Amino acid sequence: MSVLGALNPLVDLVFPPRCPLCGGALAVQGGLCVECWGRLAIPGEPSCARCQRPMGADSAAVLTCAPCLANPPRHDGIAAATLYTDASRDLVLAFKHGRRIGLARLLGRLMAAKLAGLEGEWLVVPVPLHRWRLWRRGFNQSALLAREVGRAPGRRVIPDALVRMKRTPTLGGLGRSERAKALRGSIIAHPARGAALRGAQVLLIDDVMTSGATTDACLVALHKAGAKRVRIACFARVLDEALPLV
């Protein structure tokens, strides 16, 4: 038994295991209660071959969703652990704004489960924060998730592969075009990481994917740096129209 394992009973005595959503008692640290597990919306199949958007059972023969046909994505797929619901929102808020960074392990494990079949060598790159926002918050939530996702064999985490060069306004409440305009030119590849990114397969890590404007800005920077493929992995994805399908 490891030292940390030996200390678990003492930790449980001082900090009894509680569900981070409802506060109910748990048998062990680091999970959710049965009821709260049931509140999470996990994207299922069938889904779009390009963006993994859940599709209806009658669409099983359709390989690509209408949005991807109309506007082919720059990425090579999206792996979302959950769809954005009240439950996933509460977890993200507790993690990011409530500073409960211990939740990174739970959220990261859920993300990693969606990437279990991924083969080959991958660089794990978090969506960057501007240095002033990082200073105020004290941590980059995407970097903490990247660390968890990067524990799998064949993955190397580069937390500073991307740099946010300018402060951007809070994107909440902005439309897709306004978000894209606010982010234009704000994210670049770190000059010292160019050799690592050139020809690489990249997992781009974010906590919540909303309109895709932030990840699009990262995709532009990664492709400009010579990345061969870029897949996006997030904990929660905003797809309200898909919720009745899961």
HELIX and SHEET records of a PDB file:
HELIX    1   1 VAL A    3  VAL A   14  1                                  12    
HELIX    2   2 VAL A   34  TRP A   37  1                                   4    
HELIX    3   3 ALA A   57  SER A   59  5                                   3    
HELIX    4   4 ALA A   66  ALA A   70  1                                   5    
HELIX    5   5 ASP A   86  LYS A   96  1                                  11    
HELIX    6   6 LEU A  103  ALA A  113  1                                  11    
HELIX    7   7 ARG A  131  ARG A  137  1                                   7    
HELIX    8   8 GLN A  141  VAL A  149  1                                   9    
HELIX    9   9 ARG A  176  LEU A  183  1                                   8    
HELIX   10  10 PRO A  191  ARG A  193  5                                   3    
HELIX   11  11 GLY A  194  LEU A  197  1                                   4    
HELIX   12  12 ALA A  213  LYS A  224  1                                  12    
HELIX   13  13 ASP A  240  LEU A  245  5                                   6    
SHEET    1   A 5 ILE A  78  LEU A  83  0                                        
SHEET    2   A 5 ARG A 229  ARG A 237  1                                        
SHEET    3   A 5 GLN A 201  MET A 209  1                                        
SHEET    4   A 5 TRP A 122  PRO A 126  1                                        
SHEET    5   A 5 ARG A 155  VAL A 157  1                                        
SHEET    1   B 2 LEU A 162  ARG A 164  0                                        
SHEET    2   B 2 ILE A 187  ALA A 189 -1                                        
END                                                                             
